[in-house]
Amino acid sequence: MDQPVRFPWDDFPDVLIHAPELFVKRHRVYAAAKGGDAGAATELVVESTSPEVLESLWLSFNDKYPVLVSVHAEEAAGINAIAEGLARFLAITLHWQYDDNVVQANKVSHTGANGFDRLRRQAIFSGVAGTGLNYLMVDDFIGQGGTLANLRGHLIAQGGNVIGATVLTGKDYSAKLVPTADELLELRRKHGNIEDWWRQRFGFGFECPPASEARYLRRTPASETILTRLAEAAS
């Protein structure tokens, strides 16, 4: 398996979420937008974005000259168009630059997947990022946060700065990407015996999972269960 690149979260800000999950997923054009219809994605984005979140984005990031980068595939046909639609809408509305050179290089099929399936099928990114640019990541949905973690790693590895993230929808508790020191300590206390294996398998240690991933692992009763479930997800 290709390994993603990740970095510790430091003081990364919470993800800004525009709309409740039920509102987005019950929208009449959601299925079409998820299936790659750019027009449907635009309609969904226009009717789901929050004026309050747009204001927060502007106040938080405008003075940093942000460059928007979205989670999207190189070939658009049949691929979720929502993240790219949101990025383009933000670029027009906030007069920010949008860089579409960075793309997701694999298909992970995370919709409806359980936590171990998401951990097993890591998003891998390709494409050149600009050294010294301040990137703001954009996606349609945040679950455990792994896709954003891997996009961030790809950008940082090439000399980019990642200053924040926004998504159309997701659970409120998923907005927090930075685990606390106590949460990391508890993760290592409970499952530190497999951290070396984890690092070899995924390319990063327990300092890099976003808070929701770390919480999912902490709630798993035994390290052996993690190994077994990841093996099941791979089969």
SVG drawing of the C-alpha trace seen along z (x, -y; Angstrom):
<svg xmlns="http://www.w3.org/2000/svg" viewBox="-35 -41 44 52">
<polyline fill="none" stroke="black" stroke-width="0.4" points="0.0,0.0 1.2,-3.5 1.8,-5.5 0.5,-8.9 2.5,-11.7 1.4,-13.2 2.7,-15.7 1.9,-16.5 -1.0,-18.9 0.6,-21.6 -2.1,-24.3 -4.1,-23.7 -7.5,-25.5 -10.9,-23.7 -12.5,-22.9 -15.2,-25.3 -18.4,-23.4 -21.1,-25.1 -24.3,-23.0 -25.8,-20.2 -25.3,-16.7 -29.0,-15.9 -29.7,-19.1 -26.9,-18.4 -27.6,-14.7 -31.3,-15.2 -30.9,-17.9 -32.6,-17.1 -29.4,-17.4 -27.0,-15.7 -26.9,-12.3 -26.2,-14.0 -23.5,-16.2 -21.9,-13.2 -21.9,-11.4 -20.0,-14.1 -22.6,-16.5 -20.8,-19.9 -24.1,-21.9 -25.7,-19.9 -22.7,-20.5 -22.8,-24.2 -26.5,-24.3 -25.9,-22.3 -23.0,-24.5 -24.9,-27.7 -27.9,-26.6 -25.8,-25.0 -23.0,-27.5 -23.4,-29.5 -23.0,-33.3 -21.6,-33.1 -19.0,-30.6 -18.1,-32.7 -17.6,-35.6 -15.4,-33.5 -13.3,-32.3 -12.8,-35.9 -11.9,-37.2 -9.6,-34.3 -7.7,-33.9 -8.0,-36.7 -5.0,-38.6 -2.9,-35.5 -3.7,-35.5 -5.0,-31.9 -4.9,-29.5 -7.8,-27.1 -7.1,-23.4 -9.9,-20.8 -10.1,-17.1 -10.9,-16.1 -9.8,-13.6 -7.9,-14.3 -10.7,-12.6 -14.0,-14.3 -16.4,-11.9 -18.4,-9.9 -16.4,-11.4 -17.8,-13.5 -17.9,-17.1 -18.9,-18.7 -15.5,-19.6 -14.4,-21.2 -17.7,-23.0 -17.3,-24.4 -13.7,-25.5 -14.7,-27.3 -17.6,-29.0 -15.3,-30.2 -12.8,-31.4 -15.4,-33.6 -17.2,-34.7 -14.1,-35.6 -11.8,-36.6 -9.3,-33.9 -7.0,-31.9 -8.0,-28.2 -5.2,-25.7 -6.6,-22.6 -3.1,-21.0 -3.2,-18.8 -5.4,-15.8 -6.4,-12.7 -4.6,-9.9 -6.7,-6.9 -10.3,-6.1 -11.0,-5.2 -14.8,-4.8 -15.2,-6.2 -19.0,-6.9 -20.7,-4.6 -17.4,-2.9 -16.7,-2.1 -13.7,-3.5 -11.4,-0.6 -12.2,-0.7 -11.4,-4.4 -8.1,-3.8 -7.2,-1.0 -8.0,-2.9 -5.9,-6.0 -6.3,-8.9 -3.1,-9.5 -2.4,-12.8 -0.3,-13.9 0.5,-17.1 2.8,-20.0 2.2,-22.4 3.7,-25.9 6.5,-26.5 5.5,-29.1 1.9,-29.4 -0.8,-29.5 -3.2,-26.7 -6.8,-26.4 -8.1,-22.9 -11.7,-22.2 -13.7,-19.0 -17.4,-18.0 -17.5,-16.1 -15.4,-15.5 -15.6,-12.2 -12.5,-11.0 -10.4,-13.7 -7.9,-11.3 -8.3,-12.7 -7.6,-16.2 -4.6,-14.9 -3.1,-13.3 -3.8,-16.3 -2.2,-18.5 0.9,-16.2 1.2,-16.3 1.2,-20.1 3.6,-20.5 6.0,-18.0 6.4,-20.2 7.0,-23.4 3.4,-24.7 1.8,-26.1 -1.6,-24.8 -3.5,-27.3 -7.0,-25.8 -9.8,-23.8 -13.5,-24.1 -16.1,-21.5 -19.7,-21.6 -20.9,-19.3 -19.9,-16.8 -20.3,-16.1 -19.6,-19.0 -17.2,-16.9 -15.1,-16.0 -14.2,-19.7 -11.5,-19.4 -8.5,-17.9 -5.9,-18.3 -5.8,-15.7 -4.9,-16.9 -1.8,-15.8 -3.8,-13.7 -5.6,-12.0 -2.3,-11.1 -1.0,-9.9 -4.1,-7.7 -3.7,-6.3 -0.1,-5.3 -0.9,-3.9 -3.6,-1.7 -2.1,-0.8 1.6,-1.9 2.7,1.7 1.6,1.5 2.9,-2.0 6.0,-0.7 3.9,1.6 1.5,-1.3 4.4,-3.5 5.7,-0.8 2.3,-0.1 1.0,-3.6 4.2,-5.8 3.4,-7.9 3.1,-7.4 0.4,-8.1 1.4,-11.8 -0.3,-12.3 -3.9,-10.9 -6.6,-13.6 -8.6,-13.7 -11.5,-11.6 -9.2,-8.9 -7.3,-8.9 -10.6,-8.6 -11.7,-5.7 -8.5,-3.8 -8.7,-4.7 -12.2,-3.2 -11.1,0.1 -10.7,2.4 -7.5,4.2 -4.6,3.7 -5.1,7.1 -8.6,6.0 -7.1,3.2 -4.7,5.5 -7.5,8.0 -10.0,5.4 -7.5,3.8 -6.7,7.2 -10.4,7.8 -10.8,4.5 -7.9,5.3 -9.4,8.6"/>
</svg>
